[in-house]
């Protein structure tokens, strides 16, 4: 895998898993408490597509800690100039972005073209699968996306049934930060509409996964048939207040 | 010569009953407005929706419900939401019968470039590389020439590629062309456009066999 979590993080996760006292304590008070432990140089995954389904409370909390820098952020997009990951870009807290599409953010384009920001553009399906595979304990996989393009440069290729594929390595994060519609205190999550997007797969791939939810409920209140992310993947959870949920392209029918 | 709406209208004639279809940003999105009556197609939006409906009325806007172009949309009876990996699972496994997307360049071997102009514009490929690597039917919707009047249908793409040997058809403001055996095959002319005009605007090898009919819109 492209990223190995630090020993410190692995120990914290083991503690969550094995110490009975800690096992049930997933609920934290707020975004500030949820992001405790995130340090300069770490790799984060952040759910969302455009501004839809982004963990806006945790991003805001990170932007208030400008001393946390040199972050590698894995996120399909990079927010807009004054919302979402754009806030961290403006503070120069991000060293590297791994994304599929970054066209919505002028500051991003400026930092990228000037070389201040390292960018690894990845096909969207490959990015989703890198997270899913990382979260599923699979280190790499073959995909046809990008074969014959500059994305394939330096990567192993192989033919299966007459079609060419490239080998892509999966991703894991130090912290994955996801946004769900509803969650319970055991960390089980339900997403709403297209705000689901990258959140479930990134939630799987976190050494520590933080979930911010609009509605935090008691165990038993969510129908087990309708849970999208099993709580085993989630280590910290809190209810965010007053979601802005900014719309990028408000389009209405006449 | 066709406008953007008419290009979309012509592409809509390619749709077949029961198909799952992914429409890219720009002209391809407009295809949804011209789905022929009696044809039931399901629109796939790669951010996680099958069964995309029209844009909402002001009072029904939902920030959690957008398409791949980040526009607010609605669902239809029978719609379903899923995560990004499931979305590209259905694309990669060839379950989506038709992909329509825009391009900066297409060449006679079916290569397409639409995500990067080195040194000038780098927005990213989004889902385009996954889509073109897997769909069996890929129609490109674009203008025949660029703003400088240069052909976008080339012998060999000059920009960084999105995919190779993948485009099956191109619908432009001038013509409908099939891409096969290393050449563009002229199928139809836009109303009022001559074969000579199409030849002049096409840099790649153009095969013209017999009388070329005018498009019916």
Interface residues (C-beta under 8 A of the other chain):
Chain A: X49 X50 X51 X52 X53 X76 X99 X100 X101 X102 X103 X104 X109 X112 X113 X119 X121 X123 X124 X125 X126 X127 X128 X129 X131 X132 X143 X144 X145 X146 X147 X148 X149 X150 X151 X181 X191 X192 X193 X194 X195 X196 X197 X198 X199 X200 X201 X228 X245 X246 X247 X248 X249 X250 X251 X252 X253
Chain B: X45 X46 X47 X48 X49 X54 X55 X56 X57 X58 X61 X62 X63 X64 X65 X66 X67 X68 X69 X70 X71 X72 X73 X75 X81 X82 X83 X84 X85 X87 X88 X91 X92 X111 X119 X122 X123 X124 X125 X126 X127 X128 X129 X130 X133 X134 X160 X161 X162 X163 X164 X165
